[in-house]
């Protein structure tokens, strides 16, 4: 076999391996980046542990579905902007607007649940817990 033929085979093999390596990294990183973004996305939800039906539920200016007693909302992506959004939970109970200011979850918390424990004397009593 000619030296030039051997050299050409080695060169083509090397180019093919580089091609495979490049595309493997591109496809691998695309999936990983999307998964990492999903894993770093903050999510919040609301649980109604009170004895009242809650309508127009809003948490950090995000609207949630109406909640009957013992209902739990779906998780929603938490995208809080302190210049546009209110750090409060808000709801309507028996045609009365009720709300309470909340502490914003810190940056390390990814899954958070806010529990409306009770509504007494026009005050919303809320607890929170870190999930997952």
Secondary structure, 3 states (H helix, E strand, C coil): CCHHHHHHHHHHHHHHHHHHHHHHHHHHHHHHHHHHHHHHCCEEEEEECCCCCEEEEEECCEECCCECCCCECCCEECCCCCCCCCCEEEEEECCEEEEEECCCCCCCCCEEEEEEEEEECCEEEEEEEECC
